[in-house]
């Protein structure tokens, strides 16, 4: 599971100016990133902790203000036609959700949300609500727009705020088709957010922050050679050859074991550049050892000195 970067050295460098207030001061909070929880004024709603009622609410909350056809809701709640009486069962689920929302209204002392039937479908109507996946998407898109417009400071702050909302995979315990699709989309968007922060960190010379972000990308995308190359070259710039070689080896192992392929020419060229930066002679004969996965031979630094083990 992906974790946030709001602690340690990286957190000190790009900590966003948020601490969750935008969630907890809302009347209704819907959390779906890394967890599955609905809160009313900060207190978990007991009737929405599991089952079809919660799933129906989550699906409508993500699309609040839009009328969702009954057939679509039936497909989401009872995939692959596993429920022959889909419409009747949907009515039961809607009735249960309305009952829970009335209890939430009593808990809050004010109206919280309403499920309306409109044009052969249902919509969730609510004003004071925070849905983490929706806010995450909005922030990510705003950050990308700021970056494209050349407003680096705004992009940096907004990317960081978006990343702070990503507490883990979307509905991690839900294996339904719609949840899996949303999970993949949210992870891909999170990778784009991290890439945006990496680009800014590199441009500002914050290599430690950039390396930490690269590690987070490869935890989600283990075959992303660009991230390995970037980490190799940043370590090479600091004459940290051992760490650069470790990342090359990690890249090589994952590609071979996971995809049955070798590192690309770009990745090998990065390795050669790193070796040169660290004063190590490169021999074309190493290409064969790259292909066979053999250890590099001991080579003396270009300027002389003790041998360096591969």
C-alpha positions as CSV (number, residue, x, y, z in Angstrom):
1,X,0.0,0.0,0.0
2,X,1.3,3.4,-0.9
3,X,2.0,5.7,1.9
4,X,2.2,9.5,2.2
5,X,5.4,11.6,2.1
6,X,4.4,14.0,4.9
7,X,7.0,12.9,7.4
8,X,10.8,12.9,7.7
9,X,13.1,14.9,5.4
10,X,10.7,14.9,2.5
11,X,7.8,16.0,4.6
12,X,9.8,18.9,5.9
13,X,10.6,20.0,2.4
14,X,7.2,19.9,0.8
15,X,4.6,19.5,3.6
16,X,1.3,20.9,2.3
17,X,-0.5,23.5,4.4
18,X,-3.3,21.1,5.2
19,X,-4.0,18.9,8.2
20,X,-7.3,17.4,7.4
21,X,-9.5,20.4,8.4
22,X,-11.2,20.3,5.1
23,X,-12.5,16.9,6.0
24,X,-13.4,17.1,9.7
25,X,-15.3,20.4,9.5
26,X,-17.7,19.1,7.0
27,X,-21.1,17.8,7.9
28,X,-20.7,14.7,5.9
29,X,-17.3,13.0,5.1
30,X,-16.9,10.1,2.7
31,X,-13.5,8.4,2.9
32,X,-12.6,5.9,0.2
33,X,-8.8,6.2,-0.2
34,X,-7.1,3.6,1.9
35,X,-10.2,3.0,4.0
36,X,-14.0,2.8,3.7
37,X,-15.7,5.1,6.1
38,X,-18.6,7.6,6.3
39,X,-18.6,10.1,9.1
40,X,-21.2,12.6,10.2
41,X,-19.5,15.6,11.9
42,X,-16.4,13.5,12.5
43,X,-18.3,10.5,14.0
44,X,-18.6,7.2,11.9
45,X,-22.1,6.5,10.7
46,X,-23.0,3.1,12.2
47,X,-25.5,2.2,9.4
48,X,-22.9,2.7,6.7
49,X,-20.1,0.4,7.8
50,X,-20.8,-2.5,5.5
51,X,-23.2,-4.1,2.9
52,X,-25.1,-3.0,-0.1
53,X,-26.4,0.1,1.7
54,X,-22.8,1.5,2.1
55,X,-21.8,0.5,-1.4
56,X,-24.9,2.3,-2.8
57,X,-24.1,5.4,-0.8
58,X,-20.5,5.4,-1.9
59,X,-21.4,5.0,-5.6
60,X,-24.0,7.8,-5.4
61,X,-21.7,10.1,-3.3
62,X,-19.0,9.9,-6.0
63,X,-21.6,11.0,-8.5
64,X,-23.6,13.3,-6.3
65,X,-26.0,15.7,-8.1
66,X,-26.2,13.3,-11.1
67,X,-29.1,10.9,-11.7
68,X,-27.8,7.3,-12.0
69,X,-30.1,4.9,-13.9
70,X,-31.5,2.1,-11.9
71,X,-30.1,-0.5,-14.3
72,X,-26.6,0.9,-13.7
73,X,-27.0,0.7,-9.9
74,X,-28.2,-2.9,-10.2
75,X,-25.2,-3.8,-12.2
76,X,-22.9,-2.2,-9.6
77,X,-24.6,-3.8,-6.6
78,X,-25.3,-7.2,-8.2
79,X,-22.7,-7.7,-10.9
80,X,-23.0,-10.5,-13.5
81,X,-26.8,-10.8,-13.0
82,X,-26.3,-12.5,-9.6
83,X,-29.6,-11.1,-8.4
84,X,-32.6,-11.9,-10.5
85,X,-34.8,-9.4,-8.7
86,X,-32.5,-6.5,-9.2
87,X,-35.0,-3.7,-9.2
88,X,-36.8,-4.9,-6.1
89,X,-33.5,-5.4,-4.3
90,X,-32.4,-1.9,-5.3
91,X,-35.6,-0.5,-3.8
92,X,-34.8,-2.3,-0.6
93,X,-31.3,-0.9,-0.6
94,X,-32.5,2.6,-1.3
95,X,-35.1,2.3,1.5
96,X,-32.4,1.2,3.9
97,X,-30.1,4.0,2.8
98,X,-32.8,6.6,3.4
99,X,-33.4,5.2,6.8
100,X,-29.7,5.5,7.7
101,X,-29.6,9.1,6.4
102,X,-32.5,10.0,8.6
103,X,-30.5,8.6,11.6
104,X,-27.5,10.7,10.4
105,X,-29.8,13.8,10.3
106,X,-30.8,13.1,14.0
107,X,-27.1,12.7,14.8
108,X,-26.1,16.0,13.2
109,X,-29.2,17.9,14.1
110,X,-29.6,19.2,10.6
111,X,-30.3,17.6,7.2
112,X,-27.3,15.6,5.8
113,X,-28.3,14.1,2.5
114,X,-31.3,12.9,0.5
115,X,-31.7,10.2,-2.1
116,X,-34.2,11.3,-4.7
117,X,-35.9,9.3,-7.4
118,X,-35.7,11.1,-10.7
119,X,-36.4,9.9,-14.3
120,X,-36.0,6.2,-13.6
121,X,-32.9,6.7,-11.5
122,X,-31.6,7.9,-8.2
123,X,-29.4,10.8,-7.2
124,X,-27.8,11.9,-3.9
125,X,-28.5,15.5,-3.1
126,X,-26.3,17.1,-0.4
127,X,-24.5,20.3,0.0
128,X,-22.0,20.0,2.9
129,X,-20.1,17.0,1.9
130,X,-16.4,16.0,1.4
131,X,-15.6,13.0,-0.8
132,X,-11.9,12.3,-0.6
133,X,-11.5,10.7,-4.1
134,X,-13.4,13.6,-5.7
135,X,-11.3,16.2,-3.9
136,X,-8.1,14.3,-4.8
137,X,-9.0,14.2,-8.5
138,X,-9.9,17.9,-8.5
139,X,-6.6,18.9,-6.8
140,X,-4.5,16.7,-9.2
141,X,-6.1,18.3,-12.2
142,X,-5.7,21.8,-10.8
143,X,-2.0,21.1,-10.1
144,X,-1.4,19.8,-13.6
145,X,-3.1,22.9,-15.0
146,X,-0.9,25.2,-12.8
147,X,2.2,23.4,-13.9
148,X,1.3,23.7,-17.6
149,X,0.7,27.4,-17.0
150,X,4.2,27.8,-15.5
151,X,3.0,28.6,-12.0
152,X,5.5,26.3,-10.2
153,X,4.7,27.4,-6.7
154,X,1.0,26.9,-7.1
155,X,1.6,23.5,-8.8
156,X,3.9,22.4,-6.0
157,X,1.5,23.3,-3.3
158,X,-1.5,21.8,-5.1
159,X,0.3,18.6,-6.0
160,X,1.3,18.2,-2.3
161,X,-2.2,18.8,-1.1
162,X,-3.5,16.2,-3.6
163,X,-0.9,13.7,-2.4
164,X,-1.8,14.3,1.2
165,X,-5.3,13.1,0.4
166,X,-4.1,9.8,-1.0
167,X,-4.0,7.5,2.0
168,X,-3.9,4.3,0.0
169,X,-5.8,2.3,-2.7
170,X,-9.4,3.2,-3.4
171,X,-11.7,1.0,-1.3
172,X,-9.0,-1.6,-0.7
173,X,-11.3,-4.4,0.5
174,X,-13.8,-4.0,-2.4
175,X,-13.2,-6.4,-5.3
176,X,-16.2,-5.4,-7.4
177,X,-15.5,-4.4,-11.0
178,X,-16.3,-0.8,-10.5
179,X,-14.1,-0.5,-7.4
180,X,-11.2,-2.2,-9.2
181,X,-11.5,0.2,-12.1
182,X,-11.7,3.2,-9.8
183,X,-8.7,1.9,-7.9
184,X,-6.6,1.6,-11.0
185,X,-7.6,5.1,-12.1
186,X,-6.8,6.6,-8.7
187,X,-3.4,4.9,-8.5
188,X,-2.5,6.1,-12.0
189,X,-3.6,9.7,-11.0
190,X,-1.5,9.4,-7.9
191,X,1.6,8.4,-10.0
192,X,1.0,11.5,-12.1
193,X,0.9,13.6,-8.9
194,X,4.2,12.1,-7.8
195,X,5.7,12.7,-11.2
196,X,4.7,16.3,-11.0
197,X,6.4,16.7,-7.5
198,X,9.5,14.8,-8.8
199,X,9.9,17.2,-11.7
200,X,9.6,20.2,-9.4
201,X,12.0,18.7,-6.8
202,X,14.6,17.9,-9.4
203,X,14.4,21.5,-10.8
204,X,14.9,22.9,-7.3
205,X,17.9,20.6,-6.7
206,X,16.1,18.7,-3.9
207,X,17.5,15.3,-4.8
208,X,16.7,13.6,-1.5
209,X,13.0,14.5,-1.9
210,X,13.0,13.5,-5.6
211,X,14.6,10.0,-4.8
212,X,12.0,9.4,-2.1
213,X,9.2,10.3,-4.5
214,X,10.7,8.0,-7.2
215,X,10.7,5.1,-4.7
216,X,7.0,5.7,-4.2
217,X,6.4,5.6,-7.9
218,X,8.2,2.3,-8.4
219,X,6.2,0.8,-5.5
220,X,3.1,1.3,-7.7
221,X,4.8,0.9,-11.1
222,X,7.7,-1.6,-10.6
223,X,8.7,-1.6,-14.3
224,X,9.0,2.2,-14.6
225,X,12.6,2.4,-15.9
226,X,12.6,6.2,-16.0
227,X,12.3,6.3,-12.2
228,X,15.2,3.9,-11.9
229,X,17.3,5.9,-14.3
230,X,16.5,9.1,-12.4
231,X,17.5,7.6,-9.0
232,X,20.7,6.2,-10.5
233,X,21.8,9.5,-12.0
234,X,20.9,11.5,-8.8
235,X,23.0,9.1,-6.7
236,X,25.7,9.3,-9.4
237,X,25.7,13.1,-9.1
238,X,26.5,12.7,-5.4
239,X,29.2,10.1,-6.2
240,X,27.1,7.4,-4.5
241,X,28.0,4.7,-6.9
242,X,27.0,1.8,-4.6
243,X,23.4,3.1,-4.4
244,X,23.3,3.8,-8.1
245,X,24.3,0.2,-8.8
246,X,21.8,-1.1,-6.4
247,X,19.0,0.7,-8.2
248,X,20.3,-0.6,-11.6
249,X,20.3,-4.1,-10.2
250,X,16.8,-3.7,-8.8
251,X,15.5,-2.5,-12.1
252,X,17.3,-5.4,-13.9
253,X,15.9,-8.0,-11.6
254,X,12.3,-6.7,-11.8
255,X,12.4,-6.5,-15.6
256,X,13.9,-10.0,-16.0
257,X,11.7,-11.7,-13.4
258,X,8.5,-9.9,-14.1
259,X,8.6,-9.3,-17.8
260,X,11.4,-11.5,-19.1
261,X,13.1,-8.6,-20.7
262,X,16.4,-6.7,-20.3
263,X,16.9,-3.1,-19.3
264,X,16.6,-0.7,-22.2
265,X,19.5,1.0,-23.9
266,X,18.6,4.2,-22.2
267,X,18.9,2.6,-18.8
268,X,22.3,1.1,-19.7
269,X,23.4,4.4,-21.1
270,X,22.5,6.0,-17.7
271,X,24.6,3.4,-16.0
272,X,27.6,4.2,-18.2
273,X,27.2,7.9,-17.4
274,X,27.0,7.2,-13.6
275,X,30.1,5.1,-13.8
276,X,31.9,7.9,-15.6
277,X,30.7,10.4,-13.0
278,X,32.1,8.3,-10.3
279,X,35.5,7.9,-12.1
280,X,35.0,4.2,-13.1
281,X,36.2,2.9,-16.4
282,X,33.6,1.3,-18.6
283,X,34.4,-1.7,-20.8
284,X,32.2,-2.7,-23.8
285,X,32.8,-6.3,-22.7
286,X,30.4,-5.7,-19.8
287,X,27.5,-5.8,-22.2
288,X,27.7,-9.6,-22.2
289,X,27.7,-9.7,-18.5
290,X,24.7,-7.3,-18.4
291,X,22.9,-9.8,-20.6
292,X,23.9,-12.8,-18.5
293,X,23.3,-11.2,-15.2
294,X,26.9,-11.7,-14.1
295,X,28.7,-9.5,-11.6
296,X,30.8,-6.7,-13.1
297,X,34.5,-7.3,-12.8
298,X,36.6,-5.3,-10.4
299,X,37.8,-2.1,-12.2
300,X,40.2,0.5,-11.0
301,X,39.0,4.0,-10.9
302,X,40.1,6.1,-13.9
303,X,42.3,8.2,-11.6
304,X,43.9,5.1,-10.0
305,X,43.4,3.8,-6.5
306,X,41.8,0.7,-5.0
307,X,39.8,-1.7,-7.1
308,X,36.0,-1.2,-7.1
309,X,33.9,-4.4,-6.9
310,X,31.0,-4.7,-9.3
